[in-house]
Amino acid sequence: MDKKAMLEQLGLKVKEIRLQKGLTQTELANKIGKDHPSINKLENGKVNPSYIFLCEVAEGLNIDIKQII
């Protein structure tokens, strides 16, 4: 699997879990102290996120990071 596909897959997983939790991108961003575009870029595979950012997202979703990586 190439890098682009991996980032897209990661983003789809985050989006799926966010929607299951009933959160908008803005609500998730606010929970973790980020802006809306950062979540949008993550979910659309447009950014290669740091491990710290993924930890923050997982915490905002109340999940273990293993569920998204």
C-alpha positions as CSV (number, residue, x, y, z in Angstrom):
1,M,0.0,0.0,0.0
2,D,1.4,3.4,-0.9
3,K,1.6,6.4,1.4
4,K,-1.4,8.2,-0.1
5,A,-3.6,5.1,0.3
6,M,-2.4,4.7,3.9
7,L,-3.3,8.3,4.7
8,E,-6.7,8.0,3.1
9,Q,-7.4,4.8,5.0
10,L,-6.4,6.5,8.3
11,G,-8.6,9.5,7.6
12,L,-11.6,7.3,6.7
13,K,-11.1,5.4,10.0
14,V,-11.1,8.6,12.0
15,K,-14.1,9.9,10.2
16,E,-16.0,6.7,10.8
17,I,-15.3,6.7,14.5
18,R,-16.1,10.5,14.8
19,L,-19.5,9.9,13.1
20,Q,-20.2,6.9,15.4
21,K,-19.5,9.2,18.3
22,G,-21.9,11.8,16.9
23,L,-19.3,14.6,16.6
24,T,-18.8,17.1,13.8
25,Q,-15.3,17.9,12.7
26,T,-15.6,21.3,14.5
27,E,-16.7,19.6,17.7
28,L,-13.8,17.2,17.6
29,A,-11.3,20.0,16.8
30,N,-12.6,22.1,19.7
31,K,-12.2,19.1,22.1
32,I,-8.6,18.8,21.2
33,G,-7.7,22.4,20.8
34,K,-7.2,22.3,17.1
35,D,-9.0,24.1,14.2
36,H,-11.6,22.6,11.9
37,P,-9.3,22.4,8.8
38,S,-6.8,20.2,10.7
39,I,-9.5,17.6,11.2
40,N,-10.8,18.0,7.7
41,K,-7.3,17.5,6.2
42,L,-6.7,14.4,8.4
43,E,-10.0,12.8,7.4
44,N,-9.3,13.5,3.7
45,G,-5.8,12.0,3.7
46,K,-4.3,15.4,2.9
47,V,-1.8,15.5,5.8
48,N,0.7,13.1,7.3
49,P,-0.2,13.5,11.0
50,S,2.3,13.3,13.8
51,Y,2.0,10.6,16.5
52,I,1.2,13.3,19.0
53,F,-1.7,14.6,16.9
54,L,-3.1,11.1,16.5
55,C,-2.9,10.7,20.2
56,E,-4.9,13.9,20.7
57,V,-7.5,12.8,18.1
58,A,-7.8,9.4,19.9
59,E,-8.2,11.1,23.2
60,G,-10.9,13.5,21.7
61,L,-12.7,10.5,20.4
62,N,-12.3,8.6,23.8
63,I,-10.7,5.7,22.1
64,D,-7.3,3.9,22.2
65,I,-5.0,5.1,19.5
66,K,-4.7,1.4,18.4
67,Q,-8.2,1.8,16.9
68,I,-7.1,4.3,14.3
69,I,-3.5,3.2,13.5
